[in-house]
Amino acid sequence: MRNPLILFTGAIMASAVLTGCTGTGPAKSAAPTPAPTPTYELPPRPVRPGERPVDARPVNDGDTRFQVIGLQTGLSGFFGSHAEWQAKGQYVVVRIIVENPGRTNSRFQAKRQKLITTDGAAHSVDDFTQAIKRQPDTLPVGAEVKVEMDLWFDIPKEAKVSAIRLFGDPPLGSSAATDGAEVPLS
């Protein structure tokens, strides 16, 4: 018969030896975690009456970045600061953010932007309505500047909106017109 004290002592010694043998050398330190990039904490804003939010990714054209954030369709008329005006068909308002992510100035031209309807027609911004609603026709956009604005279109009453094609300023040194970037709206 074996002595229980010897068995117990042997088990403790074996455990100690095995525990000490599990290491693979000096402890390695984990790679440092990079500090998070600070962000601006901008509060959310309510969507304007009659407008629906548009969840679209930003798109780039030339030296300009665009993001569509709101859409209103089927407006028969509006009140400006000094006028009331009726649409020939229906007004469509597209709320966009225009951003110049570059290091030089660029220029935004509202008249180049096109609203695309489901029949494939491309509609230009209504210059008169843009003026009454005091939205810019041409806007210099400084380096790293972001501007939020509306584009007003007067399209046929029965037309259905499909997308908007947004045109930015050509890259610095280029005189060629850009191709535009399309954002679905339906």
Rosetta constraint file for C-alpha pairs under 8 A:
AtomPair CA 2 CA 6 HARMONIC 7.78 0.50
AtomPair CA 2 CA 7 HARMONIC 7.62 0.50
AtomPair CA 3 CA 7 HARMONIC 6.58 0.50
AtomPair CA 4 CA 8 HARMONIC 6.14 0.50
AtomPair CA 5 CA 9 HARMONIC 6.13 0.50
AtomPair CA 6 CA 10 HARMONIC 6.02 0.50
AtomPair CA 7 CA 11 HARMONIC 6.21 0.50
AtomPair CA 8 CA 12 HARMONIC 6.42 0.50
AtomPair CA 9 CA 13 HARMONIC 6.29 0.50
AtomPair CA 10 CA 14 HARMONIC 6.17 0.50
AtomPair CA 11 CA 15 HARMONIC 6.16 0.50
AtomPair CA 12 CA 16 HARMONIC 6.27 0.50
AtomPair CA 13 CA 17 HARMONIC 6.21 0.50
AtomPair CA 14 CA 18 HARMONIC 6.13 0.50
AtomPair CA 15 CA 19 HARMONIC 6.07 0.50
AtomPair CA 16 CA 20 HARMONIC 6.21 0.50
AtomPair CA 17 CA 21 HARMONIC 6.37 0.50
AtomPair CA 18 CA 22 HARMONIC 6.65 0.50
AtomPair CA 47 CA 51 HARMONIC 6.42 0.50
AtomPair CA 47 CA 52 HARMONIC 6.90 0.50
AtomPair CA 47 CA 53 HARMONIC 6.58 0.50
AtomPair CA 47 CA 70 HARMONIC 7.85 0.50
AtomPair CA 48 CA 52 HARMONIC 7.92 0.50
AtomPair CA 50 CA 72 HARMONIC 6.33 0.50
AtomPair CA 51 CA 70 HARMONIC 6.14 0.50
AtomPair CA 51 CA 71 HARMONIC 5.43 0.50
AtomPair CA 51 CA 72 HARMONIC 4.78 0.50
AtomPair CA 52 CA 70 HARMONIC 5.61 0.50
AtomPair CA 52 CA 71 HARMONIC 5.42 0.50
AtomPair CA 52 CA 72 HARMONIC 6.49 0.50
AtomPair CA 53 CA 69 HARMONIC 5.69 0.50
AtomPair CA 53 CA 70 HARMONIC 4.48 0.50
AtomPair CA 53 CA 71 HARMONIC 6.51 0.50
AtomPair CA 54 CA 68 HARMONIC 6.36 0.50
AtomPair CA 54 CA 69 HARMONIC 4.73 0.50
AtomPair CA 54 CA 70 HARMONIC 4.99 0.50
AtomPair CA 54 CA 71 HARMONIC 6.69 0.50
AtomPair CA 54 CA 185 HARMONIC 7.44 0.50
AtomPair CA 55 CA 68 HARMONIC 7.55 0.50
AtomPair CA 55 CA 69 HARMONIC 6.44 0.50
AtomPair CA 56 CA 67 HARMONIC 6.67 0.50
AtomPair CA 56 CA 68 HARMONIC 6.07 0.50
AtomPair CA 56 CA 69 HARMONIC 7.01 0.50
AtomPair CA 56 CA 183 HARMONIC 7.23 0.50
AtomPair CA 56 CA 184 HARMONIC 7.97 0.50
AtomPair CA 57 CA 67 HARMONIC 6.45 0.50
AtomPair CA 57 CA 68 HARMONIC 7.89 0.50
AtomPair CA 58 CA 65 HARMONIC 6.55 0.50
AtomPair CA 58 CA 66 HARMONIC 5.43 0.50
AtomPair CA 58 CA 67 HARMONIC 4.43 0.50
AtomPair CA 58 CA 68 HARMONIC 7.43 0.50
AtomPair CA 59 CA 65 HARMONIC 5.65 0.50
AtomPair CA 59 CA 66 HARMONIC 5.33 0.50
AtomPair CA 59 CA 67 HARMONIC 6.43 0.50
AtomPair CA 59 CA 181 HARMONIC 6.38 0.50
AtomPair CA 59 CA 182 HARMONIC 7.92 0.50
AtomPair CA 59 CA 183 HARMONIC 7.70 0.50
AtomPair CA 60 CA 64 HARMONIC 5.72 0.50
AtomPair CA 60 CA 65 HARMONIC 4.36 0.50
AtomPair CA 60 CA 66 HARMONIC 6.20 0.50
AtomPair CA 60 CA 168 HARMONIC 7.73 0.50
AtomPair CA 60 CA 181 HARMONIC 6.54 0.50
AtomPair CA 61 CA 65 HARMONIC 6.42 0.50
AtomPair CA 61 CA 66 HARMONIC 7.96 0.50
AtomPair CA 61 CA 166 HARMONIC 7.38 0.50
AtomPair CA 61 CA 167 HARMONIC 5.97 0.50
AtomPair CA 61 CA 168 HARMONIC 5.06 0.50
AtomPair CA 61 CA 169 HARMONIC 7.41 0.50
AtomPair CA 61 CA 170 HARMONIC 7.80 0.50
AtomPair CA 61 CA 178 HARMONIC 6.63 0.50
AtomPair CA 61 CA 179 HARMONIC 7.29 0.50
AtomPair CA 61 CA 180 HARMONIC 5.60 0.50
AtomPair CA 61 CA 181 HARMONIC 5.78 0.50
AtomPair CA 62 CA 167 HARMONIC 7.74 0.50
AtomPair CA 62 CA 168 HARMONIC 5.37 0.50
AtomPair CA 62 CA 169 HARMONIC 5.47 0.50
AtomPair CA 62 CA 170 HARMONIC 4.60 0.50
AtomPair CA 62 CA 171 HARMONIC 5.24 0.50
AtomPair CA 62 CA 178 HARMONIC 5.98 0.50
AtomPair CA 63 CA 100 HARMONIC 6.54 0.50
AtomPair CA 63 CA 101 HARMONIC 7.37 0.50
AtomPair CA 63 CA 102 HARMONIC 6.79 0.50
AtomPair CA 63 CA 106 HARMONIC 7.14 0.50
AtomPair CA 63 CA 168 HARMONIC 6.29 0.50
AtomPair CA 63 CA 169 HARMONIC 5.56 0.50
AtomPair CA 63 CA 170 HARMONIC 5.91 0.50
AtomPair CA 63 CA 171 HARMONIC 5.07 0.50
AtomPair CA 63 CA 172 HARMONIC 7.67 0.50
AtomPair CA 64 CA 98 HARMONIC 6.99 0.50
AtomPair CA 64 CA 99 HARMONIC 5.84 0.50
AtomPair CA 64 CA 100 HARMONIC 5.09 0.50
AtomPair CA 64 CA 101 HARMONIC 6.94 0.50
AtomPair CA 64 CA 106 HARMONIC 7.66 0.50
AtomPair CA 64 CA 167 HARMONIC 8.00 0.50
AtomPair CA 64 CA 168 HARMONIC 4.91 0.50
AtomPair CA 64 CA 169 HARMONIC 6.20 0.50
AtomPair CA 65 CA 98 HARMONIC 6.04 0.50
AtomPair CA 65 CA 99 HARMONIC 4.99 0.50
AtomPair CA 65 CA 100 HARMONIC 6.25 0.50
AtomPair CA 65 CA 101 HARMONIC 7.05 0.50
AtomPair CA 65 CA 168 HARMONIC 7.51 0.50
AtomPair CA 66 CA 96 HARMONIC 6.75 0.50
AtomPair CA 66 CA 97 HARMONIC 5.58 0.50
AtomPair CA 66 CA 98 HARMONIC 4.88 0.50
AtomPair CA 66 CA 99 HARMONIC 6.20 0.50
AtomPair CA 66 CA 166 HARMONIC 7.37 0.50
AtomPair CA 67 CA 96 HARMONIC 5.56 0.50
AtomPair CA 67 CA 97 HARMONIC 5.09 0.50
AtomPair CA 67 CA 98 HARMONIC 6.86 0.50
AtomPair CA 68 CA 94 HARMONIC 7.15 0.50
AtomPair CA 68 CA 95 HARMONIC 5.99 0.50
AtomPair CA 68 CA 96 HARMONIC 4.41 0.50
AtomPair CA 68 CA 97 HARMONIC 6.41 0.50
AtomPair CA 68 CA 183 HARMONIC 7.60 0.50
AtomPair CA 69 CA 94 HARMONIC 7.82 0.50
AtomPair CA 69 CA 95 HARMONIC 5.64 0.50
AtomPair CA 69 CA 96 HARMONIC 5.70 0.50
AtomPair CA 69 CA 97 HARMONIC 7.35 0.50
AtomPair CA 70 CA 93 HARMONIC 7.99 0.50
AtomPair CA 70 CA 94 HARMONIC 5.81 0.50
AtomPair CA 70 CA 95 HARMONIC 4.69 0.50
AtomPair CA 70 CA 96 HARMONIC 7.07 0.50
AtomPair CA 71 CA 92 HARMONIC 7.32 0.50
AtomPair CA 71 CA 93 HARMONIC 5.70 0.50
AtomPair CA 71 CA 94 HARMONIC 4.75 0.50
AtomPair CA 71 CA 95 HARMONIC 6.21 0.50
AtomPair CA 71 CA 185 HARMONIC 7.96 0.50
AtomPair CA 72 CA 92 HARMONIC 5.53 0.50
AtomPair CA 72 CA 93 HARMONIC 5.04 0.50
AtomPair CA 72 CA 94 HARMONIC 6.65 0.50
AtomPair CA 73 CA 90 HARMONIC 7.29 0.50
AtomPair CA 73 CA 91 HARMONIC 6.29 0.50
AtomPair CA 73 CA 92 HARMONIC 4.48 0.50
AtomPair CA 73 CA 93 HARMONIC 6.59 0.50
AtomPair CA 74 CA 90 HARMONIC 5.16 0.50
AtomPair CA 74 CA 91 HARMONIC 5.97 0.50
AtomPair CA 74 CA 92 HARMONIC 6.47 0.50
AtomPair CA 74 CA 157 HARMONIC 7.34 0.50
AtomPair CA 75 CA 87 HARMONIC 7.59 0.50
AtomPair CA 75 CA 90 HARMONIC 5.32 0.50
AtomPair CA 75 CA 91 HARMONIC 4.80 0.50
AtomPair CA 75 CA 92 HARMONIC 6.63 0.50
AtomPair CA 76 CA 86 HARMONIC 5.90 0.50
AtomPair CA 76 CA 87 HARMONIC 5.38 0.50
AtomPair CA 76 CA 89 HARMONIC 7.21 0.50
AtomPair CA 76 CA 90 HARMONIC 5.26 0.50
AtomPair CA 76 CA 91 HARMONIC 6.29 0.50
AtomPair CA 77 CA 84 HARMONIC 7.34 0.50
AtomPair CA 77 CA 85 HARMONIC 5.45 0.50
AtomPair CA 77 CA 86 HARMONIC 4.03 0.50
AtomPair CA 77 CA 87 HARMONIC 5.34 0.50
AtomPair CA 77 CA 90 HARMONIC 7.67 0.50
AtomPair CA 77 CA 91 HARMONIC 7.04 0.50
AtomPair CA 78 CA 84 HARMONIC 5.77 0.50
AtomPair CA 78 CA 85 HARMONIC 5.61 0.50
AtomPair CA 78 CA 86 HARMONIC 6.64 0.50
AtomPair CA 79 CA 83 HARMONIC 5.90 0.50
AtomPair CA 79 CA 84 HARMONIC 4.37 0.50
AtomPair CA 79 CA 85 HARMONIC 6.52 0.50
AtomPair CA 80 CA 84 HARMONIC 5.96 0.50
AtomPair CA 80 CA 85 HARMONIC 7.87 0.50
AtomPair CA 80 CA 132 HARMONIC 5.82 0.50
AtomPair CA 80 CA 133 HARMONIC 5.59 0.50
AtomPair CA 81 CA 132 HARMONIC 7.48 0.50
AtomPair CA 81 CA 133 HARMONIC 7.45 0.50
AtomPair CA 82 CA 132 HARMONIC 7.60 0.50
AtomPair CA 83 CA 132 HARMONIC 7.09 0.50
AtomPair CA 87 CA 91 HARMONIC 5.99 0.50
AtomPair CA 87 CA 154 HARMONIC 6.20 0.50
AtomPair CA 88 CA 154 HARMONIC 6.70 0.50
AtomPair CA 88 CA 155 HARMONIC 7.58 0.50
AtomPair CA 88 CA 156 HARMONIC 7.35 0.50
AtomPair CA 88 CA 157 HARMONIC 7.96 0.50
AtomPair CA 89 CA 154 HARMONIC 6.20 0.50
AtomPair CA 89 CA 155 HARMONIC 5.48 0.50
AtomPair CA 89 CA 156 HARMONIC 4.39 0.50
AtomPair CA 89 CA 157 HARMONIC 4.21 0.50
AtomPair CA 89 CA 158 HARMONIC 7.89 0.50
AtomPair CA 90 CA 154 HARMONIC 5.53 0.50
AtomPair CA 90 CA 155 HARMONIC 5.52 0.50
AtomPair CA 90 CA 156 HARMONIC 6.08 0.50
AtomPair CA 90 CA 157 HARMONIC 4.93 0.50
AtomPair CA 91 CA 152 HARMONIC 6.73 0.50
AtomPair CA 91 CA 153 HARMONIC 5.54 0.50
AtomPair CA 91 CA 154 HARMONIC 4.60 0.50
AtomPair CA 91 CA 155 HARMONIC 6.42 0.50
AtomPair CA 92 CA 152 HARMONIC 5.93 0.50
AtomPair CA 92 CA 153 HARMONIC 5.15 0.50
AtomPair CA 92 CA 154 HARMONIC 6.44 0.50
AtomPair CA 92 CA 155 HARMONIC 7.35 0.50
AtomPair CA 93 CA 150 HARMONIC 6.33 0.50
AtomPair CA 93 CA 151 HARMONIC 5.62 0.50
AtomPair CA 93 CA 152 HARMONIC 4.74 0.50
AtomPair CA 93 CA 153 HARMONIC 6.38 0.50
AtomPair CA 94 CA 150 HARMONIC 5.61 0.50
AtomPair CA 94 CA 151 HARMONIC 5.19 0.50
AtomPair CA 94 CA 152 HARMONIC 6.72 0.50
AtomPair CA 95 CA 148 HARMONIC 7.26 0.50
AtomPair CA 95 CA 149 HARMONIC 5.76 0.50
AtomPair CA 95 CA 150 HARMONIC 4.47 0.50
AtomPair CA 95 CA 151 HARMONIC 6.42 0.50
AtomPair CA 96 CA 148 HARMONIC 5.73 0.50
AtomPair CA 96 CA 149 HARMONIC 5.63 0.50
AtomPair CA 96 CA 150 HARMONIC 6.23 0.50
AtomPair CA 96 CA 151 HARMONIC 7.64 0.50
AtomPair CA 97 CA 146 HARMONIC 6.69 0.50
AtomPair CA 97 CA 147 HARMONIC 5.55 0.50
AtomPair CA 97 CA 148 HARMONIC 4.34 0.50
AtomPair CA 97 CA 149 HARMONIC 6.48 0.50
AtomPair CA 98 CA 108 HARMONIC 7.90 0.50
AtomPair CA 98 CA 146 HARMONIC 5.69 0.50
AtomPair CA 98 CA 147 HARMONIC 5.18 0.50
AtomPair CA 98 CA 148 HARMONIC 6.27 0.50
AtomPair CA 98 CA 149 HARMONIC 7.89 0.50
AtomPair CA 99 CA 141 HARMONIC 7.41 0.50
AtomPair CA 99 CA 144 HARMONIC 7.03 0.50
AtomPair CA 99 CA 145 HARMONIC 5.78 0.50
AtomPair CA 99 CA 146 HARMONIC 4.27 0.50
AtomPair CA 99 CA 147 HARMONIC 6.34 0.50
AtomPair CA 100 CA 105 HARMONIC 7.61 0.50
AtomPair CA 100 CA 106 HARMONIC 6.80 0.50
AtomPair CA 100 CA 141 HARMONIC 6.26 0.50
AtomPair CA 100 CA 142 HARMONIC 6.69 0.50
AtomPair CA 100 CA 143 HARMONIC 5.76 0.50
AtomPair CA 100 CA 144 HARMONIC 5.23 0.50
AtomPair CA 100 CA 145 HARMONIC 5.54 0.50
AtomPair CA 100 CA 146 HARMONIC 6.53 0.50
AtomPair CA 101 CA 143 HARMONIC 6.48 0.50
AtomPair CA 101 CA 144 HARMONIC 4.75 0.50
AtomPair CA 101 CA 145 HARMONIC 7.15 0.50
AtomPair CA 102 CA 143 HARMONIC 5.43 0.50
AtomPair CA 102 CA 144 HARMONIC 5.95 0.50
AtomPair CA 103 CA 143 HARMONIC 4.77 0.50
AtomPair CA 103 CA 144 HARMONIC 6.71 0.50
AtomPair CA 104 CA 142 HARMONIC 6.76 0.50
AtomPair CA 104 CA 143 HARMONIC 5.04 0.50
AtomPair CA 104 CA 172 HARMONIC 7.96 0.50
AtomPair CA 105 CA 140 HARMONIC 6.97 0.50
AtomPair CA 105 CA 141 HARMONIC 5.84 0.50
AtomPair CA 105 CA 142 HARMONIC 4.50 0.50
AtomPair CA 105 CA 143 HARMONIC 5.23 0.50
AtomPair CA 106 CA 140 HARMONIC 6.00 0.50
AtomPair CA 106 CA 141 HARMONIC 5.22 0.50
AtomPair CA 106 CA 142 HARMONIC 6.37 0.50
AtomPair CA 106 CA 143 HARMONIC 7.52 0.50
AtomPair CA 106 CA 169 HARMONIC 6.03 0.50
AtomPair CA 107 CA 138 HARMONIC 7.01 0.50
AtomPair CA 107 CA 139 HARMONIC 5.71 0.50
AtomPair CA 107 CA 140 HARMONIC 4.51 0.50
AtomPair CA 107 CA 141 HARMONIC 5.57 0.50
AtomPair CA 107 CA 168 HARMONIC 7.61 0.50
AtomPair CA 107 CA 169 HARMONIC 5.82 0.50
AtomPair CA 108 CA 138 HARMONIC 5.60 0.50
AtomPair CA 108 CA 139 HARMONIC 5.03 0.50
AtomPair CA 108 CA 140 HARMONIC 6.25 0.50
AtomPair CA 108 CA 141 HARMONIC 6.82 0.50
AtomPair CA 108 CA 168 HARMONIC 6.36 0.50
AtomPair CA 108 CA 169 HARMONIC 6.58 0.50
AtomPair CA 109 CA 113 HARMONIC 7.55 0.50
AtomPair CA 109 CA 137 HARMONIC 5.94 0.50
AtomPair CA 109 CA 138 HARMONIC 4.52 0.50
AtomPair CA 109 CA 139 HARMONIC 6.51 0.50
AtomPair CA 109 CA 168 HARMONIC 7.85 0.50
AtomPair CA 110 CA 125 HARMONIC 6.74 0.50
AtomPair CA 110 CA 136 HARMONIC 7.09 0.50
AtomPair CA 110 CA 137 HARMONIC 5.06 0.50
AtomPair CA 110 CA 138 HARMONIC 6.19 0.50
AtomPair CA 110 CA 151 HARMONIC 7.16 0.50
AtomPair CA 111 CA 124 HARMONIC 6.45 0.50
AtomPair CA 111 CA 125 HARMONIC 5.65 0.50
AtomPair CA 111 CA 127 HARMONIC 7.37 0.50
AtomPair CA 111 CA 137 HARMONIC 6.72 0.50
AtomPair CA 112 CA 124 HARMONIC 7.22 0.50
AtomPair CA 112 CA 125 HARMONIC 7.85 0.50
AtomPair CA 112 CA 166 HARMONIC 7.64 0.50
AtomPair CA 112 CA 167 HARMONIC 6.27 0.50
AtomPair CA 113 CA 124 HARMONIC 6.37 0.50
AtomPair CA 113 CA 125 HARMONIC 6.62 0.50
AtomPair CA 113 CA 164 HARMONIC 7.50 0.50
AtomPair CA 113 CA 165 HARMONIC 6.08 0.50
AtomPair CA 113 CA 166 HARMONIC 5.14 0.50
AtomPair CA 113 CA 167 HARMONIC 5.93 0.50
AtomPair CA 114 CA 122 HARMONIC 5.61 0.50
AtomPair CA 114 CA 123 HARMONIC 5.30 0.50
AtomPair CA 114 CA 124 HARMONIC 5.05 0.50
AtomPair CA 114 CA 125 HARMONIC 6.85 0.50
AtomPair CA 114 CA 164 HARMONIC 5.76 0.50
AtomPair CA 114 CA 165 HARMONIC 5.14 0.50
AtomPair CA 114 CA 166 HARMONIC 6.69 0.50
AtomPair CA 115 CA 122 HARMONIC 5.55 0.50
AtomPair CA 115 CA 123 HARMONIC 5.00 0.50
AtomPair CA 115 CA 124 HARMONIC 6.55 0.50
AtomPair CA 115 CA 125 HARMONIC 7.80 0.50
AtomPair CA 115 CA 153 HARMONIC 7.36 0.50
AtomPair CA 115 CA 161 HARMONIC 7.40 0.50
AtomPair CA 115 CA 162 HARMONIC 7.86 0.50
AtomPair CA 115 CA 163 HARMONIC 6.15 0.50
AtomPair CA 115 CA 164 HARMONIC 4.45 0.50
AtomPair CA 115 CA 165 HARMONIC 6.32 0.50
AtomPair CA 116 CA 120 HARMONIC 6.12 0.50
AtomPair CA 116 CA 121 HARMONIC 5.69 0.50
AtomPair CA 116 CA 122 HARMONIC 4.64 0.50
AtomPair CA 116 CA 123 HARMONIC 6.33 0.50
AtomPair CA 116 CA 161 HARMONIC 6.27 0.50
AtomPair CA 116 CA 162 HARMONIC 5.55 0.50
AtomPair CA 116 CA 163 HARMONIC 4.99 0.50
AtomPair CA 116 CA 164 HARMONIC 5.54 0.50
AtomPair CA 116 CA 165 HARMONIC 7.16 0.50
AtomPair CA 117 CA 121 HARMONIC 5.55 0.50
AtomPair CA 117 CA 122 HARMONIC 6.71 0.50
AtomPair CA 117 CA 123 HARMONIC 7.90 0.50
AtomPair CA 117 CA 159 HARMONIC 6.34 0.50
AtomPair CA 117 CA 160 HARMONIC 5.44 0.50
AtomPair CA 117 CA 161 HARMONIC 4.41 0.50
AtomPair CA 117 CA 162 HARMONIC 4.79 0.50
AtomPair CA 117 CA 163 HARMONIC 6.77 0.50
AtomPair CA 118 CA 159 HARMONIC 7.30 0.50
AtomPair CA 118 CA 160 HARMONIC 5.69 0.50
AtomPair CA 118 CA 161 HARMONIC 6.04 0.50
AtomPair CA 118 CA 162 HARMONIC 5.13 0.50
AtomPair CA 119 CA 159 HARMONIC 7.83 0.50
AtomPair CA 123 CA 153 HARMONIC 7.13 0.50
AtomPair CA 123 CA 154 HARMONIC 7.98 0.50
AtomPair CA 123 CA 155 HARMONIC 6.87 0.50
AtomPair CA 124 CA 153 HARMONIC 6.59 0.50
AtomPair CA 125 CA 130 HARMONIC 7.51 0.50
AtomPair CA 125 CA 151 HARMONIC 6.48 0.50
AtomPair CA 125 CA 152 HARMONIC 5.67 0.50
AtomPair CA 125 CA 153 HARMONIC 4.78 0.50
AtomPair CA 125 CA 154 HARMONIC 7.45 0.50
AtomPair CA 126 CA 130 HARMONIC 6.16 0.50
AtomPair CA 126 CA 152 HARMONIC 5.98 0.50
AtomPair CA 126 CA 153 HARMONIC 5.12 0.50
AtomPair CA 126 CA 154 HARMONIC 6.04 0.50
AtomPair CA 127 CA 131 HARMONIC 6.25 0.50
AtomPair CA 127 CA 137 HARMONIC 7.52 0.50
AtomPair CA 128 CA 132 HARMONIC 6.32 0.50
AtomPair CA 129 CA 133 HARMONIC 6.04 0.50
AtomPair CA 129 CA 152 HARMONIC 6.48 0.50
AtomPair CA 129 CA 153 HARMONIC 7.91 0.50
AtomPair CA 130 CA 134 HARMONIC 6.00 0.50
AtomPair CA 130 CA 135 HARMONIC 5.12 0.50
AtomPair CA 130 CA 136 HARMONIC 7.03 0.50
AtomPair CA 130 CA 137 HARMONIC 7.25 0.50
AtomPair CA 130 CA 151 HARMONIC 7.05 0.50
AtomPair CA 130 CA 152 HARMONIC 5.95 0.50
AtomPair CA 131 CA 135 HARMONIC 6.07 0.50
AtomPair CA 131 CA 136 HARMONIC 7.40 0.50
AtomPair CA 131 CA 137 HARMONIC 7.77 0.50
AtomPair CA 135 CA 149 HARMONIC 6.91 0.50
AtomPair CA 135 CA 150 HARMONIC 6.61 0.50
AtomPair CA 135 CA 151 HARMONIC 7.53 0.50
AtomPair CA 141 CA 145 HARMONIC 6.12 0.50
AtomPair CA 141 CA 146 HARMONIC 7.57 0.50
AtomPair CA 141 CA 147 HARMONIC 7.81 0.50
AtomPair CA 155 CA 159 HARMONIC 6.78 0.50
AtomPair CA 161 CA 185 HARMONIC 6.74 0.50
AtomPair CA 161 CA 186 HARMONIC 6.58 0.50
AtomPair CA 162 CA 184 HARMONIC 6.10 0.50
AtomPair CA 162 CA 185 HARMONIC 5.38 0.50
AtomPair CA 162 CA 186 HARMONIC 5.24 0.50
AtomPair CA 163 CA 182 HARMONIC 6.54 0.50
AtomPair CA 163 CA 183 HARMONIC 5.44 0.50
AtomPair CA 163 CA 184 HARMONIC 4.18 0.50
AtomPair CA 163 CA 185 HARMONIC 4.68 0.50
AtomPair CA 163 CA 186 HARMONIC 6.91 0.50
AtomPair CA 164 CA 182 HARMONIC 5.61 0.50
AtomPair CA 164 CA 183 HARMONIC 5.40 0.50
AtomPair CA 164 CA 184 HARMONIC 6.59 0.50
AtomPair CA 164 CA 185 HARMONIC 7.03 0.50
AtomPair CA 165 CA 180 HARMONIC 5.84 0.50
AtomPair CA 165 CA 181 HARMONIC 5.42 0.50
AtomPair CA 165 CA 182 HARMONIC 4.24 0.50
AtomPair CA 165 CA 183 HARMONIC 6.40 0.50
AtomPair CA 166 CA 180 HARMONIC 5.22 0.50
AtomPair CA 166 CA 181 HARMONIC 5.27 0.50
AtomPair CA 166 CA 182 HARMONIC 6.25 0.50
AtomPair CA 166 CA 183 HARMONIC 7.84 0.50
AtomPair CA 167 CA 178 HARMONIC 6.58 0.50
AtomPair CA 167 CA 179 HARMONIC 7.07 0.50
AtomPair CA 167 CA 180 HARMONIC 4.42 0.50
AtomPair CA 167 CA 181 HARMONIC 6.58 0.50
AtomPair CA 168 CA 178 HARMONIC 6.84 0.50
AtomPair CA 168 CA 180 HARMONIC 7.00 0.50
AtomPair CA 169 CA 177 HARMONIC 7.83 0.50
AtomPair CA 169 CA 178 HARMONIC 7.20 0.50
AtomPair CA 170 CA 174 HARMONIC 5.97 0.50
AtomPair CA 170 CA 175 HARMONIC 6.65 0.50
AtomPair CA 170 CA 176 HARMONIC 6.64 0.50
AtomPair CA 170 CA 177 HARMONIC 6.15 0.50
AtomPair CA 170 CA 178 HARMONIC 5.82 0.50
